Amino acid sequence: MDKYERLLQELVGMAPEKLDSWKKTSNDKCTCPNCPTYTKCAETAMELLYCIKGRSPKCITAGDMDGCMCPECAFAQEYDLSNLFYCVNGSENEMRQKGE
């Protein structure tokens, strides 16, 4: 089991107040707002952590792809995430399940 899989297990069993704290800390680490693919719509909707939450529900499409900062993200590095363009392709978990 790798770091990301351990994180998912921890999140499932986490108490709600601790989960809220984890989300805030993780949002603060998130590189998405500095990414060239991040749109004004995503900023207004406060979309973050695509690597965990999955693709953008309405703000970022394949046509918006203009570079990817995922490998540089502190969160991605901490949990050894290996994919790109989570905002368009889906979460690390979704891509792993697809075999990507």
PyMOL CGO cylinders between C-alpha atoms (Angstrom):
from pymol import cmd
from pymol.cgo import CYLINDER

trace = [
    CYLINDER, 0.00, 0.00, 0.00, 1.45, 3.38, -1.00, 0.3, 1, 1, 1, 1, 1, 1,
    CYLINDER, 1.45, 3.38, -1.00, 1.10, 6.79, 0.68, 0.3, 1, 1, 1, 1, 1, 1,
    CYLINDER, 1.10, 6.79, 0.68, -1.95, 7.74, -1.36, 0.3, 1, 1, 1, 1, 1, 1,
    CYLINDER, -1.95, 7.74, -1.36, -3.81, 4.54, -0.51, 0.3, 1, 1, 1, 1, 1, 1,
    CYLINDER, -3.81, 4.54, -0.51, -3.01, 5.05, 3.18, 0.3, 1, 1, 1, 1, 1, 1,
    CYLINDER, -3.01, 5.05, 3.18, -4.35, 8.60, 2.94, 0.3, 1, 1, 1, 1, 1, 1,
    CYLINDER, -4.35, 8.60, 2.94, -7.64, 7.36, 1.49, 0.3, 1, 1, 1, 1, 1, 1,
    CYLINDER, -7.64, 7.36, 1.49, -8.01, 4.86, 4.33, 0.3, 1, 1, 1, 1, 1, 1,
    CYLINDER, -8.01, 4.86, 4.33, -7.32, 7.59, 6.89, 0.3, 1, 1, 1, 1, 1, 1,
    CYLINDER, -7.32, 7.59, 6.89, -9.88, 9.94, 5.33, 0.3, 1, 1, 1, 1, 1, 1,
    CYLINDER, -9.88, 9.94, 5.33, -12.63, 7.32, 5.42, 0.3, 1, 1, 1, 1, 1, 1,
    CYLINDER, -12.63, 7.32, 5.42, -12.22, 6.80, 9.15, 0.3, 1, 1, 1, 1, 1, 1,
    CYLINDER, -12.22, 6.80, 9.15, -11.57, 10.41, 10.10, 0.3, 1, 1, 1, 1, 1, 1,
    CYLINDER, -11.57, 10.41, 10.10, -13.83, 12.27, 12.54, 0.3, 1, 1, 1, 1, 1, 1,
    CYLINDER, -13.83, 12.27, 12.54, -15.73, 15.15, 10.88, 0.3, 1, 1, 1, 1, 1, 1,
    CYLINDER, -15.73, 15.15, 10.88, -13.90, 17.93, 12.74, 0.3, 1, 1, 1, 1, 1, 1,
    CYLINDER, -13.90, 17.93, 12.74, -10.53, 16.41, 11.94, 0.3, 1, 1, 1, 1, 1, 1,
    CYLINDER, -10.53, 16.41, 11.94, -11.57, 15.99, 8.30, 0.3, 1, 1, 1, 1, 1, 1,
    CYLINDER, -11.57, 15.99, 8.30, -12.50, 19.69, 8.13, 0.3, 1, 1, 1, 1, 1, 1,
    CYLINDER, -12.50, 19.69, 8.13, -9.06, 20.59, 9.48, 0.3, 1, 1, 1, 1, 1, 1,
    CYLINDER, -9.06, 20.59, 9.48, -7.38, 18.26, 6.99, 0.3, 1, 1, 1, 1, 1, 1,
    CYLINDER, -7.38, 18.26, 6.99, -9.31, 19.85, 4.10, 0.3, 1, 1, 1, 1, 1, 1,
    CYLINDER, -9.31, 19.85, 4.10, -8.25, 23.37, 5.12, 0.3, 1, 1, 1, 1, 1, 1,
    CYLINDER, -8.25, 23.37, 5.12, -4.60, 22.39, 5.45, 0.3, 1, 1, 1, 1, 1, 1,
    CYLINDER, -4.60, 22.39, 5.45, -4.72, 20.55, 2.11, 0.3, 1, 1, 1, 1, 1, 1,
    CYLINDER, -4.72, 20.55, 2.11, -6.47, 23.46, 0.37, 0.3, 1, 1, 1, 1, 1, 1,
    CYLINDER, -6.47, 23.46, 0.37, -3.65, 25.73, 1.58, 0.3, 1, 1, 1, 1, 1, 1,
    CYLINDER, -3.65, 25.73, 1.58, -1.09, 23.39, -0.03, 0.3, 1, 1, 1, 1, 1, 1,
    CYLINDER, -1.09, 23.39, -0.03, -3.02, 23.17, -3.30, 0.3, 1, 1, 1, 1, 1, 1,
    CYLINDER, -3.02, 23.17, -3.30, -1.18, 24.51, -6.36, 0.3, 1, 1, 1, 1, 1, 1,
    CYLINDER, -1.18, 24.51, -6.36, -4.25, 24.62, -8.60, 0.3, 1, 1, 1, 1, 1, 1,
    CYLINDER, -4.25, 24.62, -8.60, -4.80, 28.41, -8.38, 0.3, 1, 1, 1, 1, 1, 1,
    CYLINDER, -4.80, 28.41, -8.38, -1.30, 28.98, -9.82, 0.3, 1, 1, 1, 1, 1, 1,
    CYLINDER, -1.30, 28.98, -9.82, -1.75, 26.54, -12.71, 0.3, 1, 1, 1, 1, 1, 1,
    CYLINDER, -1.75, 26.54, -12.71, -2.12, 27.93, -16.26, 0.3, 1, 1, 1, 1, 1, 1,
    CYLINDER, -2.12, 27.93, -16.26, -5.12, 25.62, -16.79, 0.3, 1, 1, 1, 1, 1, 1,
    CYLINDER, -5.12, 25.62, -16.79, -7.01, 26.98, -13.74, 0.3, 1, 1, 1, 1, 1, 1,
    CYLINDER, -7.01, 26.98, -13.74, -9.81, 29.25, -14.94, 0.3, 1, 1, 1, 1, 1, 1,
    CYLINDER, -9.81, 29.25, -14.94, -11.52, 32.29, -13.45, 0.3, 1, 1, 1, 1, 1, 1,
    CYLINDER, -11.52, 32.29, -13.45, -14.65, 30.14, -13.15, 0.3, 1, 1, 1, 1, 1, 1,
    CYLINDER, -14.65, 30.14, -13.15, -12.75, 27.57, -11.05, 0.3, 1, 1, 1, 1, 1, 1,
    CYLINDER, -12.75, 27.57, -11.05, -11.41, 30.36, -8.87, 0.3, 1, 1, 1, 1, 1, 1,
    CYLINDER, -11.41, 30.36, -8.87, -14.89, 31.82, -8.33, 0.3, 1, 1, 1, 1, 1, 1,
    CYLINDER, -14.89, 31.82, -8.33, -16.28, 28.34, -7.55, 0.3, 1, 1, 1, 1, 1, 1,
    CYLINDER, -16.28, 28.34, -7.55, -13.30, 27.74, -5.22, 0.3, 1, 1, 1, 1, 1, 1,
    CYLINDER, -13.30, 27.74, -5.22, -12.52, 24.44, -6.89, 0.3, 1, 1, 1, 1, 1, 1,
    CYLINDER, -12.52, 24.44, -6.89, -9.39, 22.83, -5.44, 0.3, 1, 1, 1, 1, 1, 1,
    CYLINDER, -9.39, 22.83, -5.44, -7.82, 19.42, -4.84, 0.3, 1, 1, 1, 1, 1, 1,
    CYLINDER, -7.82, 19.42, -4.84, -8.90, 17.84, -8.12, 0.3, 1, 1, 1, 1, 1, 1,
    CYLINDER, -8.90, 17.84, -8.12, -6.43, 15.05, -7.36, 0.3, 1, 1, 1, 1, 1, 1,
    CYLINDER, -6.43, 15.05, -7.36, -8.72, 13.98, -4.50, 0.3, 1, 1, 1, 1, 1, 1,
    CYLINDER, -8.72, 13.98, -4.50, -12.14, 15.32, -5.50, 0.3, 1, 1, 1, 1, 1, 1,
    CYLINDER, -12.14, 15.32, -5.50, -11.98, 14.58, -9.23, 0.3, 1, 1, 1, 1, 1, 1,
    CYLINDER, -11.98, 14.58, -9.23, -12.45, 16.63, -12.37, 0.3, 1, 1, 1, 1, 1, 1,
    CYLINDER, -12.45, 16.63, -12.37, -13.90, 20.09, -12.44, 0.3, 1, 1, 1, 1, 1, 1,
    CYLINDER, -13.90, 20.09, -12.44, -17.69, 19.78, -12.46, 0.3, 1, 1, 1, 1, 1, 1,
    CYLINDER, -17.69, 19.78, -12.46, -18.22, 22.81, -14.70, 0.3, 1, 1, 1, 1, 1, 1,
    CYLINDER, -18.22, 22.81, -14.70, -15.25, 25.16, -14.94, 0.3, 1, 1, 1, 1, 1, 1,
    CYLINDER, -15.25, 25.16, -14.94, -12.38, 23.38, -16.71, 0.3, 1, 1, 1, 1, 1, 1,
    CYLINDER, -12.38, 23.38, -16.71, -12.56, 21.29, -19.87, 0.3, 1, 1, 1, 1, 1, 1,
    CYLINDER, -12.56, 21.29, -19.87, -10.01, 19.66, -22.16, 0.3, 1, 1, 1, 1, 1, 1,
    CYLINDER, -10.01, 19.66, -22.16, -10.11, 22.83, -24.25, 0.3, 1, 1, 1, 1, 1, 1,
    CYLINDER, -10.11, 22.83, -24.25, -8.74, 24.80, -21.29, 0.3, 1, 1, 1, 1, 1, 1,
    CYLINDER, -8.74, 24.80, -21.29, -5.64, 22.61, -20.88, 0.3, 1, 1, 1, 1, 1, 1,
    CYLINDER, -5.64, 22.61, -20.88, -2.65, 24.96, -20.98, 0.3, 1, 1, 1, 1, 1, 1,
    CYLINDER, -2.65, 24.96, -20.98, 0.02, 23.23, -18.92, 0.3, 1, 1, 1, 1, 1, 1,
    CYLINDER, 0.02, 23.23, -18.92, -0.04, 21.18, -15.74, 0.3, 1, 1, 1, 1, 1, 1,
    CYLINDER, -0.04, 21.18, -15.74, 1.53, 21.94, -12.38, 0.3, 1, 1, 1, 1, 1, 1,
    CYLINDER, 1.53, 21.94, -12.38, 0.36, 18.74, -10.68, 0.3, 1, 1, 1, 1, 1, 1,
    CYLINDER, 0.36, 18.74, -10.68, 3.86, 17.23, -10.39, 0.3, 1, 1, 1, 1, 1, 1,
    CYLINDER, 3.86, 17.23, -10.39, 5.07, 20.41, -8.64, 0.3, 1, 1, 1, 1, 1, 1,
    CYLINDER, 5.07, 20.41, -8.64, 2.24, 20.44, -6.09, 0.3, 1, 1, 1, 1, 1, 1,
    CYLINDER, 2.24, 20.44, -6.09, 3.30, 19.85, -2.48, 0.3, 1, 1, 1, 1, 1, 1,
    CYLINDER, 3.30, 19.85, -2.48, 0.25, 17.66, -1.95, 0.3, 1, 1, 1, 1, 1, 1,
    CYLINDER, 0.25, 17.66, -1.95, 1.04, 15.50, -5.00, 0.3, 1, 1, 1, 1, 1, 1,
    CYLINDER, 1.04, 15.50, -5.00, 4.65, 15.15, -3.90, 0.3, 1, 1, 1, 1, 1, 1,
    CYLINDER, 4.65, 15.15, -3.90, 3.73, 14.30, -0.31, 0.3, 1, 1, 1, 1, 1, 1,
    CYLINDER, 3.73, 14.30, -0.31, 1.43, 11.47, -1.38, 0.3, 1, 1, 1, 1, 1, 1,
    CYLINDER, 1.43, 11.47, -1.38, 3.42, 10.29, -4.44, 0.3, 1, 1, 1, 1, 1, 1,
    CYLINDER, 3.42, 10.29, -4.44, 0.65, 11.06, -6.94, 0.3, 1, 1, 1, 1, 1, 1,
    CYLINDER, 0.65, 11.06, -6.94, 1.62, 10.08, -10.45, 0.3, 1, 1, 1, 1, 1, 1,
    CYLINDER, 1.62, 10.08, -10.45, -0.96, 11.51, -12.87, 0.3, 1, 1, 1, 1, 1, 1,
    CYLINDER, -0.96, 11.51, -12.87, -1.61, 14.84, -14.58, 0.3, 1, 1, 1, 1, 1, 1,
    CYLINDER, -1.61, 14.84, -14.58, -4.52, 17.15, -15.36, 0.3, 1, 1, 1, 1, 1, 1,
    CYLINDER, -4.52, 17.15, -15.36, -6.72, 15.94, -12.51, 0.3, 1, 1, 1, 1, 1, 1,
    CYLINDER, -6.72, 15.94, -12.51, -9.00, 18.90, -13.21, 0.3, 1, 1, 1, 1, 1, 1,
    CYLINDER, -9.00, 18.90, -13.21, -9.92, 17.33, -16.57, 0.3, 1, 1, 1, 1, 1, 1,
    CYLINDER, -9.92, 17.33, -16.57, -9.10, 13.62, -16.16, 0.3, 1, 1, 1, 1, 1, 1,
    CYLINDER, -9.10, 13.62, -16.16, -10.41, 12.93, -12.65, 0.3, 1, 1, 1, 1, 1, 1,
    CYLINDER, -10.41, 12.93, -12.65, -8.90, 12.07, -9.29, 0.3, 1, 1, 1, 1, 1, 1,
    CYLINDER, -8.90, 12.07, -9.29, -5.82, 9.95, -8.71, 0.3, 1, 1, 1, 1, 1, 1,
    CYLINDER, -5.82, 9.95, -8.71, -8.15, 7.20, -7.53, 0.3, 1, 1, 1, 1, 1, 1,
    CYLINDER, -8.15, 7.20, -7.53, -10.31, 7.37, -10.69, 0.3, 1, 1, 1, 1, 1, 1,
    CYLINDER, -10.31, 7.37, -10.69, -7.25, 7.21, -12.94, 0.3, 1, 1, 1, 1, 1, 1,
    CYLINDER, -7.25, 7.21, -12.94, -5.71, 4.33, -10.99, 0.3, 1, 1, 1, 1, 1, 1,
    CYLINDER, -5.71, 4.33, -10.99, -8.94, 2.38, -11.32, 0.3, 1, 1, 1, 1, 1, 1,
    CYLINDER, -8.94, 2.38, -11.32, -8.81, 2.96, -15.10, 0.3, 1, 1, 1, 1, 1, 1,
    CYLINDER, -8.81, 2.96, -15.10, -5.21, 1.72, -15.12, 0.3, 1, 1, 1, 1, 1, 1,
    CYLINDER, -5.21, 1.72, -15.12, -3.67, 5.07, -16.02, 0.3, 1, 1, 1, 1, 1, 1,
]
cmd.load_cgo(trace, "trace")
